[in-house]
Amino acid sequence: MDILNNVFENVLFTTFTSSIITLIILLIRYLLKAKINMKLNQVLLTIIILKFCMVIVPESSISIFNLLPQLNTKNTISESLSTTHESIESQQTPNYSIEKITQTNYNKNLDERLYGANDNVDTIHISVSMKDIISIIWLSGFLIILIGAFTLQGRFNNRLRLCKELDDTFVLNIVDKCKRTLGVKTDVKIYMEDRFKSPFIIGFFAPRIYIPKQLIKLEADDLEHIIMHELAHYKRKDSIYNILSVIAIAINWFNPITWKMSSIIRLDIELACDSYVLDKLGEDKAVSYGRSMLAVARLIIRGNKQFGLACYFGNSKKQLQRRIKMISKFKKNTYKFTAVSLSAALLVGGLVFTNPVKAKTDETQIKYVNDINEKESIVENSNSEYFNVDRLAESIDFRLMLPNDLPDDYKLGMLTYCKADDEVDLFFTNTKGECIYFDINISKTDPTDSLIDKKRNTNPSIIKRKEMSIGGMNGQEIIIDIDSVMLGKHFIFQKDGLYYDISYLYTSSDYRDMGDLPVSEVARMIESLDYVENINIEAYQVPSNKTHVYDLKDMKDARKEFGTDFRLPINKQYSSISYNEKSINFYSSKFDLSIIKEKPAFLYTDTDTSGKIGTGENAREYTKERNFQYINNTKVLKVVRKDKIKEQNTNIKIANKYIYYTWEENDVYYTVTFVSFPSKDINVDMEDAEMEKIVKSVMESKSFDEITKN
């Protein structure tokens, strides 16, 4: 169904752009009327009929549609058709309880909440979208027209088999003369049959001309002009136009402009054939040729065969008048004018045969990369957290020096790199459980002024700065003082082109968190500074049950620990990626993605539709809806859970919302999660079509093994 929907979206886009250019050309034709050369006129219309037939159109910077506002027209049309009907089948599901989830521990604990499996799922939900219905209707019309066209052509061919070939020397000599005039070398057979109302030619490789019996009685010149006109159709390969018209109408049957264009094309073909014949006969034969056309019309009308008149001269006597008028004003084309017409046709073809160059994708649209460099970052986060210092050293572009002699009873609690400021931060905590710590910040630029400005803007601080020396390094001591209470002490110095800021005294504003490192310990650290490759790496490991991913090299480690292949949607908007042996988790501002090897029990097993979480003031109610639907021909479980949270100091309840899309592929479970937390001013509310587009993009991304197979 997705393939059909995509084809129909392309048809809508093509018919929309083709209709615009058609109306423009028809307006120009109307305003200029006879001033447009017949050959150029037909070429322009041929370009349009071809465009109506093109479902896939290349992009071009010279496309006329680049002048339109840079909207993704296809997506706009698609989204307008994406209204989803209510489910055909639904079933209430029983109660479940789930622990309180906050924004902080939501991302961190997502994978823990996804473990466990149970197959007690018996609800199937089928969604039928308006787009699906309309696409099926379009396909039905397309097939009906094609089948009808083939059926009519088959019946017509059966009638032709009953016709007898004409063996009249007089007529055959005229045919040979016409062939020489037009340069036709193929053998052409003539058939006479009274059941047909007007002359016509059929056959792409073996042409056959069918002439009504009464037209054989015409004068030699009149008969010659009729046969030349039919041979001109063969010479110009006008049967191609008939095929294109049928294809265009079948594809765009719902568009009345296509039907009108087909009618105009048929008339212009006749006018172009008249022009082609007169080019060969010369301007002095124009009057004679026109009289021949009138003679044919008189015979058809005399026999009360209005249908034949319409077939041969267009849709009415008015079209006959137009042809005669064109013939009477005929002027032979020059080679110069033909060259100009060809050049104009090529230019117009470039303008209308191509689609506009697509505008840059909206930030909500995921950009997936299938071929990336091993060291190219696959996470765009201004602050990256690392769990070992050697991995950090590989990611930065400066040579890092760290203390080889750390204070006793301290361990590394957090290791981060800020890409925007190009600085490394190491946060150390006390191993005895005491709430004291210190911090080391390393950067390329002097942090003194920014530190002072930051403290002054945060609190009405008294900033004291003085020159001092610690551990043999000259630098500045920065002291932050509020109400005679010392809240911070920094020692800033420079070594080997890098600036070091050791924050060795810190007191929080509520005086609960404190850090007070003796100057002697600071001196020990400074004196032991050495390059990363020479220090004790074990002292710079951050304990964690997860490992973070920053580039493809890390992802290879994730693949090895995870133990099986998985789809890898590389999105430059990810804020972080982490993994362990059970799961791989992707986090972004728009959505989260979890990949696990076990069925997520809290989605498949817990089937409550409502309940309560917590007790007392922290208690909150929740509701949950769950159903199955198909996305990209894949069965997907969708779970929507809403938690009602009471705002502080009010009785107003607001709803935090979680939306999960989960599916299984090759024994691996994928869960895409969208959250909206009004209580924390976090709102990532999206339309269903937008969320499903993201889910589909994950489904269509390449697997890790595909990306790295080379």
C-alpha positions in Angstrom: 0.0 0.0 0.0 2.9 2.4 0.8 4.2 1.9 -2.8 0.8 2.7 -4.2 0.5 5.8 -2.0 3.9 7.0 -3.1 3.0 6.6 -6.8 -0.2 8.4 -6.3 1.6 11.3 -4.5 3.9 11.6 -7.5 0.9 11.6 -9.8 -0.7 14.4 -7.8 2.4 16.4 -7.9 2.9 15.9 -11.6 -0.7 16.7 -12.5 -0.5 19.8 -10.3 2.6 21.2 -12.0 1.5 20.1 -15.5 -1.8 21.8 -15.0 -0.1 25.1 -14.1 2.1 25.1 -17.1 -0.8 24.0 -19.4 -2.9 27.0 -18.3 0.0 29.3 -18.9 0.6 28.0 -22.4 -3.1 28.1 -23.3 -3.2 31.7 -22.1 -0.2 32.5 -24.3 -1.8 30.8 -27.3 -5.0 32.7 -26.8 -3.2 36.1 -26.5 -0.9 35.5 -29.4 -3.2 33.4 -31.5 -1.9 33.1 -35.1 1.5 34.7 -34.2 2.8 31.4 -32.9 4.2 29.0 -35.5 2.3 25.8 -35.9 5.3 23.6 -35.4 6.4 25.4 -32.2 2.8 25.4 -31.0 2.6 21.6 -31.3 6.0 21.1 -29.8 4.9 23.0 -26.7 1.8 21.0 -26.3 3.7 17.8 -26.9 6.0 18.7 -24.0 3.0 19.1 -21.8 1.4 15.8 -22.8 4.7 14.1 -22.0 4.9 15.8 -18.6 1.4 14.5 -17.8 2.7 11.0 -18.5 5.8 11.4 -16.3 5.3 9.9 -12.8 9.0 10.3 -11.9 10.5 13.7 -12.8 14.1 14.7 -12.2 15.1 17.9 -10.4 16.7 20.9 -12.1 18.0 24.3 -11.1 16.4 25.8 -14.3 12.9 24.4 -13.5 10.3 27.0 -13.7 8.8 25.7 -10.5 11.9 27.0 -8.6 10.0 30.3 -8.8 7.3 28.9 -6.5 7.7 29.2 -2.8 10.0 26.5 -1.4 7.3 24.2 -0.1 7.5 20.5 -0.3 4.4 20.2 -2.4 4.4 16.5 -2.5 4.5 16.3 1.3 1.8 19.0 1.6 -0.5 17.0 -0.7 0.4 13.8 1.1 -0.3 15.2 4.5 -3.6 16.5 3.4 -4.6 12.9 2.6 -3.2 11.4 5.8 -6.4 11.7 7.9 -6.7 8.4 9.6 -10.2 6.9 10.1 -11.1 5.5 13.4 -10.1 1.9 14.0 -12.2 -0.9 12.5 -11.7 -2.9 15.6 -10.9 -2.0 19.2 -10.8 -3.7 22.5 -10.3 -2.4 26.1 -7.2 -3.6 27.9 -6.7 -4.3 31.6 -4.9 -2.3 34.4 -1.2 -2.0 35.0 1.0 0.1 37.3 4.3 1.7 36.4 6.8 3.5 38.5 7.0 7.3 38.5 8.9 8.5 35.5 10.5 11.9 35.4 12.2 13.6 32.5 15.6 13.0 34.1 15.3 9.3 34.6 13.1 8.7 31.6 16.0 8.6 29.1 18.4 6.9 31.6 16.0 4.1 32.5 14.3 3.5 29.2 16.2 0.4 28.4 15.7 -1.1 31.9 11.9 -0.6 31.4 12.0 -2.4 28.1 13.1 -5.8 29.3 10.9 -8.8 29.7 8.5 -10.5 27.3 5.0 -11.9 27.3 2.9 -12.9 24.3 -0.5 -12.2 25.9 -1.5 -9.9 23.1 -4.8 -10.5 21.4 -5.9 -7.1 20.1 -5.5 -6.2 16.5 -6.1 -2.7 15.2 -6.3 -1.9 11.5 -6.2 1.7 10.4 -7.4 2.6 6.9 -6.3 6.1 5.9 -8.1 8.4 3.5 -4.9 8.3 1.4 -5.2 4.5 1.0 -8.8 4.8 -0.1 -8.2 7.6 -2.6 -5.1 5.8 -4.0 -7.2 2.7 -4.6 -9.9 4.7 -6.3 -7.2 6.3 -8.6 -5.7 2.9 -9.4 -9.2 1.6 -10.3 -9.8 4.5 -12.7 -6.3 4.0 -14.2 -6.9 0.3 -14.8 -10.5 0.8 -16.2 -9.3 3.3 -18.8 -6.3 1.2 -19.9 -8.5 -2.0 -20.1 -11.2 0.0 -22.0 -8.6 1.4 -24.4 -7.2 -2.1 -25.2 -10.7 -3.5 -25.5 -11.8 -0.9 -28.0 -8.6 -1.2 -30.0 -9.1 -4.9 -30.2 -12.6 -4.6 -31.5 -11.4 -2.0 -34.0 -8.7 -4.3 -35.2 -11.2 -7.0 -35.8 -13.2 -4.7 -38.0 -10.1 -3.8 -40.0 -9.5 -7.5 -40.8 -12.7 -7.5 -42.8 -11.5 -4.8 -45.1 -10.2 -5.7 -48.6 -7.0 -4.2 -50.1 -7.6 -1.9 -53.0 -6.0 -3.0 -56.3 -6.6 0.1 -58.4 -3.7 1.2 -60.6 -4.9 4.8 -60.7 -5.0 5.1 -57.0 -1.7 3.1 -56.4 0.1 5.5 -58.8 -1.1 8.4 -56.8 0.1 6.7 -53.6 3.6 6.2 -55.2 3.7 9.8 -56.2 2.8 10.9 -52.7 5.5 8.6 -51.2 8.2 10.1 -53.4 7.1 13.7 -52.5 7.2 13.0 -48.7 10.2 10.6 -48.8 8.3 7.6 -47.6 10.2 4.4 -48.5 8.0 1.9 -46.6 5.4 -0.1 -48.5 1.9 1.4 -48.0 -1.2 -0.5 -48.6 -4.6 1.1 -49.5 -7.9 -0.3 -48.3 -11.4 0.8 -49.3 -14.3 0.3 -46.9 -17.6 2.1 -46.8 -18.2 1.3 -43.1 -15.6 4.0 -42.1 -16.7 7.6 -42.2 -13.4 9.3 -42.9 -9.9 8.4 -44.2 -7.2 7.4 -41.7 -3.9 5.6 -41.5 -2.9 2.9 -39.1 0.3 1.0 -38.4 3.6 2.1 -37.0 5.9 -0.2 -39.1 3.5 -1.4 -41.8 1.2 1.5 -42.6 -2.2 1.0 -44.1 -4.5 3.7 -45.4 -8.3 3.2 -45.2 -10.4 5.4 -47.5 -14.2 5.5 -47.6 -15.6 4.3 -50.9 -17.2 7.6 -51.8 -13.8 9.5 -51.6 -12.3 7.3 -54.3 -14.6 9.2 -56.8 -12.7 12.5 -56.1 -10.5 14.3 -58.6 -6.9 13.1 -58.8 -5.5 16.3 -57.0 -8.1 15.9 -54.2 -7.2 12.2 -53.7 -3.5 13.0 -53.8 -3.9 15.6 -51.1 -5.9 13.2 -48.9 -3.3 10.5 -49.3 -0.5 12.9 -48.6 -2.2 14.1 -45.5 -2.5 10.5 -44.2 1.1 9.8 -45.1 2.1 12.9 -43.3 0.6 11.3 -40.1 2.9 8.3 -40.7 5.9 10.4 -41.5 5.5 12.4 -38.4 4.8 9.3 -36.3 1.5 10.8 -35.0 0.4 7.5 -33.6 2.8 8.1 -30.7 0.7 11.1 -29.8 -2.4 8.9 -29.6 -0.6 6.5 -27.3 0.7 9.3 -25.1 -2.8 10.8 -24.9 -4.3 7.5 -23.7 -1.5 7.1 -21.1 -1.9 10.8 -19.9 -5.7 10.4 -19.5 -5.3 7.0 -17.7 -2.9 8.5 -15.2 -4.6 11.8 -14.8 -8.2 10.7 -15.4 -9.5 12.8 -12.5 -8.0 16.0 -14.0 -10.3 17.7 -16.6 -7.3 19.7 -17.9 -5.8 16.5 -19.2 -8.9 15.6 -21.2 -9.0 19.1 -22.7 -5.3 18.9 -23.6 -5.8 15.6 -25.3 -8.6 17.2 -27.5 -6.4 20.2 -28.3 -3.5 17.9 -29.2 -5.7 15.9 -31.7 -6.7 19.1 -33.5 -3.2 20.5 -33.5 -1.9 17.2 -35.0 -4.3 17.7 -38.0 -3.1 21.3 -38.4 0.5 20.2 -38.2 -0.1 17.6 -40.9 -1.6 20.3 -43.1 1.4 22.4 -42.5 3.8 19.5 -43.2 2.1 18.7 -46.6 2.0 22.3 -47.7 5.7 22.6 -46.8 6.3 19.9 -49.4 3.8 21.1 -52.0 4.7 24.8 -51.7 2.7 27.9 -51.0 1.2 28.0 -54.5 -0.7 24.8 -53.7 -2.3 26.1 -50.5 -5.6 27.1 -52.2 -5.8 23.8 -54.1 -5.1 21.8 -50.9 -7.8 23.8 -49.1 -10.3 23.0 -51.8 -9.6 19.3 -51.4 -10.3 19.5 -47.7 -13.6 21.2 -48.5 -14.4 18.5 -51.1 -13.9 15.8 -48.5 -16.1 17.7 -46.0 -18.9 18.1 -48.6 -19.0 14.3 -49.3 -19.1 13.5 -45.6 -21.8 16.0 -44.9 -23.8 14.9 -48.0 -23.8 11.4 -46.6 -25.0 12.8 -43.2 -21.9 11.4 -41.6 -21.3 14.0 -38.9 -19.1 11.6 -37.0 -16.8 11.3 -39.9 -16.6 15.0 -40.1 -15.6 15.2 -36.5 -13.0 12.5 -36.8 -11.3 14.1 -39.8 -11.6 17.8 -39.1 -11.7 17.9 -35.3 -14.7 18.1 -33.1 -17.0 20.4 -35.1 -17.4 22.6 -38.2 -15.7 25.3 -36.3 -12.5 23.3 -36.3 -12.9 22.8 -40.1 -13.1 26.6 -40.5 -9.9 26.9 -38.4 -8.0 24.5 -40.6 -9.2 26.2 -43.8 -8.2 29.6 -42.4 -4.7 28.2 -41.5 -4.3 26.7 -44.9 -5.2 30.0 -46.6 -2.6 31.9 -44.6 0.1 29.3 -44.9 3.7 30.6 -45.2 6.5 28.2 -45.7 8.9 27.9 -42.8 12.5 28.8 -43.1 15.4 26.8 -41.7 16.1 29.7 -39.4 12.7 29.7 -37.9 12.8 25.9 -37.5 16.1 26.3 -35.6 14.5 28.9 -33.4 11.5 26.7 -32.7 13.8 23.7 -31.8 15.9 25.9 -29.4 12.7 27.3 -27.8 11.4 23.7 -27.4 14.6 22.6 -25.7 14.5 25.5 -23.3 10.8 25.0 -22.5 11.5 21.3 -22.0 14.1 22.0 -19.5 11.8 24.4 -17.7 8.8 22.2 -17.4 10.2 18.6 -17.7 12.0 19.0 -14.4 10.9 19.5 -10.8 12.2 22.3 -8.6 15.4 21.6 -6.6 14.1 20.5 -3.2 14.4 23.0 -0.3 16.5 22.0 2.6 14.7 19.5 4.8 12.9 20.9 7.8 14.6 20.3 11.1 12.0 17.8 12.1 12.8 15.7 9.1 15.4 13.0 9.9 18.6 13.0 7.8 20.0 9.5 7.5 23.5 8.8 6.3 24.3 5.5 4.9 28.0 6.0 4.1 30.0 7.7 6.8 33.6 7.9 7.8 34.7 5.9 10.8 35.7 8.9 12.8 32.9 11.1 11.6 30.6 12.1 14.5 27.2 10.7 14.4 26.0 12.7 17.5 25.5 16.4 17.4 25.7 17.5 21.1 27.4 20.6 22.4 28.2 18.7 25.6 29.4 15.1 25.2 29.8 12.8 28.2 32.7 10.3 28.2 33.4 7.4 30.5 37.1 7.0 29.9 39.7 9.6 29.2 41.5 7.8 26.4 38.3 7.8 24.3 38.0 11.6 25.0 41.5 12.2 23.9 40.8 10.6 20.6 37.8 13.0 20.0 39.5 16.3 20.6 42.0 18.2 18.5 44.5 19.2 21.2 46.9 17.2 23.3 45.5 16.8 26.8 47.5 16.8 30.0 46.0 15.5 33.3 47.2 15.0 36.9 48.9 11.7 37.4 48.6 12.1 41.2 45.1 12.7 42.3 44.0 13.5 45.9 43.2 10.5 48.2 39.6 9.5 48.6 38.5 11.1 45.3 37.3 9.5 42.1 36.2 10.8 38.7 32.4 11.3 38.7 31.9 13.0 35.3 34.0 13.6 32.2 32.5 16.0 29.6 33.7 17.8 26.5 31.9 21.0 25.3 32.4 21.3 21.6 31.1 24.9 21.3 33.6 26.2 23.8 36.2 23.6 23.0 36.8 22.7 26.7 37.1 19.6 28.8 35.6 19.4 32.3 36.5 16.8 35.0 34.3 16.5 38.1 35.7 14.6 41.1 33.6 13.3 44.0 34.5 12.0 47.4 34.7 8.2 47.8 33.7 8.3 51.5 30.2 9.5 50.6 30.9 13.0 51.9 29.3 15.8 49.9 32.6 17.4 48.9 34.2 17.6 45.5 36.4 19.6 43.1 36.5 20.4 39.4 39.2 20.8 36.7 38.3 22.7 33.5 40.7 22.7 30.5 40.3 25.0 27.5 42.1 26.8 24.7 41.1 30.3 25.8 41.6 32.1 29.1 38.4 31.5 31.2 39.0 34.2 33.7 36.8 37.0 32.3 33.9 34.6 31.4 34.0 33.1 34.9 33.9 36.5 36.6 31.0 37.7 34.3 29.1 34.5 34.9 29.4 34.7 38.7 28.4 38.4 38.7 25.3 37.8 36.6 24.3 34.8 38.8 24.7 36.3 42.2 25.6 39.7 43.7 29.1 38.4 44.3 32.2 40.1 45.4 35.0 38.9 43.1 38.5 39.0 44.3 41.5 38.2 42.0 45.2 38.1 42.8 48.4 36.7 41.4 49.7 33.6 43.0 51.8 30.5 42.4 50.9 26.9 43.2 52.9 23.8 42.4 55.5 25.9 40.5 52.9 27.4 38.2 52.2 31.1 38.1 48.5 32.0 37.7 45.5 33.8 39.2 43.4 33.0 42.2 39.7 34.0 41.8 37.6 34.1 45.0 33.8 34.4 44.9 32.4 36.0 48.1 28.8 36.6 49.0 27.8 38.2 52.4 31.3 37.5 53.7 30.8 33.8 53.0 33.4 32.3 50.6 31.5 30.3 48.0 34.2 29.6 45.4 37.9 29.5 44.9 39.6 29.0 41.5 43.2 28.7 40.5 43.7 29.5 36.8 47.1 29.0 35.0 48.5 28.2 31.5 50.6 25.3 30.4 51.6 24.2 26.9 49.0 26.5 25.3 46.1 25.3 27.4 44.4 27.0 30.3 43.6 25.1 33.5 40.9 26.1 36.0 41.0 24.1 39.2 38.0 24.9 41.4 39.1 23.6 44.8 36.6 25.4 47.0 32.9 25.4 46.4 29.9 26.1 48.6 26.3 26.0 47.2 24.0 28.9 47.9 22.1 26.8 50.5 25.4 25.8 52.1 24.6 22.1 51.8 27.1 21.1 49.1 30.7 22.0 49.9 34.1 21.3 48.4 37.3 22.3 50.1 40.6 20.9 48.7 43.8 21.8 50.5 46.2 23.9 48.5 48.9 21.2 49.0 46.7 18.7 47.2 46.2 21.2 44.3 50.0 21.6 44.2 50.4 17.8 44.0 48.1 17.6 41.0 49.8 20.5 39.1 53.3 19.0 39.7 52.1 15.6 38.3 50.6 17.0 35.1 51.4 14.7 32.2 50.1 13.7 28.8 47.2 11.2 28.7 49.3 8.4 27.2 51.6 8.6 30.3 49.1 8.7 33.2 47.3 6.0 35.1 44.2 5.5 32.9 42.4 3.5 35.6 42.0 6.6 37.7 40.1 8.3 34.8 37.3 5.7 34.3 33.7 6.7 35.1 31.7 3.8 36.5 28.7 3.1 34.3 26.5 0.2 33.1 26.4 1.9 29.7 28.8 3.1 27.1 28.3 6.1 25.0 28.6 6.2 21.2 30.1 9.2 19.3 31.2 7.8 16.0 31.1 4.7 13.8 34.1 3.3 15.7 32.1 3.3 18.9 29.1 1.9 17.0 31.3 -1.1 16.0 31.9 -1.8 19.6 28.2 -1.5 20.3 27.5 -4.0 17.4 30.0 -6.5 18.9 28.5 -6.3 22.4 24.9 -6.3 21.2 25.7 -9.5 19.2 23.3 -9.2 16.3 22.7 -6.8 13.3 20.3 -3.9 13.6 19.0 -1.0 11.6 21.2 2.1 12.2 19.3 5.3 11.5 22.1 7.8 11.7 20.5 11.1 12.6 22.7 14.2 13.1 20.1 15.5 15.6 20.8 12.8 18.2 21.9 14.3 21.5 23.4 11.0 22.7 23.6 7.3 22.0 24.4 4.7 24.6 24.5 0.9 24.7 25.1 -2.2 26.7 24.8 -5.9 25.9 21.0 -5.7 26.1 20.1 -2.5 24.3 21.1 0.4 22.1 19.4 3.7 22.9 19.2 6.8 20.7 18.1 10.1 22.2 17.1 13.3 20.4 15.0 16.4 21.1 12.2 15.0 18.9 12.1 11.3 19.8 14.0 8.4 21.4 14.7 5.0 19.8 15.4 1.9 21.8 16.7 -1.3 20.1 16.6 -4.5 22.2 16.7 -8.2 21.7 13.7 -9.0 24.1 10.1 -8.1 23.7 9.4 -4.9 25.7 7.1 -6.3 28.4 5.8 -3.0 29.7 4.3 -2.4 26.2 3.1 -5.8 25.2 2.1 -7.3 28.6 0.7 -4.5 30.7 -2.7 -4.0 29.2 -4.4 -1.6 31.7 -6.5 1.2 30.2 -6.4 3.4 33.4 -5.0 3.4 36.9 -3.1 5.3 39.6 0.7 5.7 40.2 2.2 6.6 43.6 0.6 7.5 46.9 -0.4 10.6 48.8 0.4 13.9 47.2 2.6 12.3 44.6 -0.2 10.1 43.3 -1.3 10.6 39.8 -3.8 9.1 37.5 -3.1 7.7 34.0 -5.0 6.5 31.0 -3.6 4.3 28.2 -4.7 3.3 24.7 -3.0 0.5 22.7 -3.7 -0.8 19.3 -1.9 -2.4 16.3 -1.5 -0.7 12.9 0.6 -1.2 9.8 3.4 1.2 8.8 5.5 0.5 5.8 3.9 -2.9 5.5 5.0 -3.7 9.1 2.8 -4.5 12.0 3.4 -1.9 14.7 2.0 -1.7 18.3 1.1 1.8 19.2 0.7 2.7 22.9 -0.5 6.2 24.1 -0.2 6.8 27.8 -1.3 10.1 29.6 -0.4 10.9 33.2 -2.4 13.6 34.9 0.0 15.7 37.0 -1.2 18.3 39.5 0.6 21.7 39.1 2.3 23.0 42.2 0.3 25.4 44.3 -2.8 24.8 42.2 -5.5 22.2 41.7 -5.1 22.2 37.9 -4.2 18.9 36.4 -2.1 18.7 33.3 -1.3 15.6 31.2 2.2 14.3 30.5 2.0 12.1 27.4 4.1 9.2 26.1 3.6 7.7 22.6 5.3 4.5 21.8 5.7 2.8 18.4 7.2 -0.7 18.7 7.7 -3.5 16.2 9.9 -6.6 15.7 12.2 -7.4 12.8 14.6 -10.3 12.7 14.2 -11.0 16.4 15.1 -7.4 17.3 12.6 -5.0 18.8 12.5 -1.3 17.9 10.7 1.2 20.0 10.3 4.9 19.0 9.1 7.1 21.8 7.6 10.6 21.6 7.0 12.5 24.9 5.2 15.7 25.8 5.7 17.0 29.4 3.8 20.3 29.8 4.6 20.1 33.6 8.3 20.5 32.7 7.7 22.8 29.6 8.8 20.0 27.4 6.4 19.7 24.4 7.2 17.5 21.5 3.6 17.1 20.3 3.4 15.9 16.7 0.7 14.9 14.3 0.3 11.2 13.7 1.5 11.5 10.1 4.8 13.2 11.3 5.5 10.5 13.9 4.7 7.7 11.4 7.1 9.4 9.0 9.9 9.1 11.6 9.0 5.5 12.3 9.0 4.7 8.6 12.4 6.4 8.2 13.8 4.1 10.9 12.3 1.1 9.2 13.9 2.1 5.9 17.4 2.8 7.2 20.2 0.5 6.4 21.4 -2.1 8.9 24.8 -1.7 10.6 26.3 -4.6 8.6 25.1 -3.1 5.3 26.8 0.2 6.2 30.1 -1.3 7.2 30.3 -4.2 4.8 32.9 -2.4 2.7 
